[in-house]
Amino acid sequence: MTGKELFDRYQLAALAKGLGSQEFHYGNILYQALRLEGEEKIFNLLEKAENTGKRIALGYSAISQDSRTDPDMAVLI
């Protein structure tokens, strides 16, 4: 599956399972990551996550830890 297909699959699962579900939470993380990093990077990360059994999470760069309250990057965990 391509990164775009994976993204769409997670978004559909989030809508189907609804508010409060783990799928909804992960769908929101992916959407926020997409807005932070752009399609190309997130789609590539989704492909890597799928192949390695990892997930995408939101994180903080070293510079922003003291000055920001919102995540500013996507990472694999």
C-alpha positions in Angstrom: 0.0 0.0 0.0 1.2 3.5 -0.7 1.4 6.1 2.0 -1.7 7.9 0.6 -3.7 4.7 0.7 -2.6 4.1 4.3 -3.5 7.6 5.3 -6.9 7.3 3.7 -7.5 3.9 5.4 -6.7 5.3 8.8 -8.9 8.3 8.2 -11.8 6.1 7.2 -11.3 3.9 10.2 -11.4 7.0 12.4 -14.7 8.1 10.9 -16.2 4.6 11.2 -15.1 4.0 14.9 -16.0 7.5 16.0 -15.1 9.9 18.7 -13.2 8.5 21.6 -11.9 5.4 19.8 -8.2 4.6 19.3 -8.7 4.8 15.6 -10.2 8.3 15.9 -7.2 9.4 18.1 -4.7 8.0 15.6 -6.5 9.6 12.6 -6.2 13.0 14.3 -2.5 12.5 15.0 -2.0 11.6 11.3 -4.0 14.7 10.2 -2.0 17.0 12.5 1.3 15.4 11.3 0.2 16.0 7.7 -0.4 19.7 8.4 3.0 20.0 10.2 5.2 18.0 7.8 3.4 17.9 4.5 2.1 15.0 2.4 5.4 13.7 1.0 7.0 13.2 4.4 4.0 11.7 6.2 3.2 9.4 3.3 6.8 8.1 3.4 6.7 7.8 7.2 3.4 5.8 6.9 5.0 3.4 4.5 8.0 2.9 6.9 5.6 2.6 9.9 3.6 -0.1 8.1 6.8 -2.0 7.1 8.4 -1.9 10.6 5.3 -2.2 12.8 5.7 1.3 14.2 3.3 4.3 14.4 3.5 8.0 13.8 3.5 10.3 16.8 3.8 14.0 17.3 6.9 15.3 19.0 8.9 18.4 19.8 12.2 19.5 18.3 15.0 20.2 20.8 14.8 23.9 20.1 11.1 24.2 20.8 10.8 22.2 24.0 11.2 25.2 26.2 9.3 27.8 24.2 6.3 25.9 22.7 3.4 23.9 24.0 2.3 22.4 20.7 4.2 19.6 18.9 6.2 20.7 15.9 7.2 17.4 14.2 6.2 13.9 13.4 8.2 10.9 14.5 8.1 7.1 14.3 7.7 5.3 17.6 
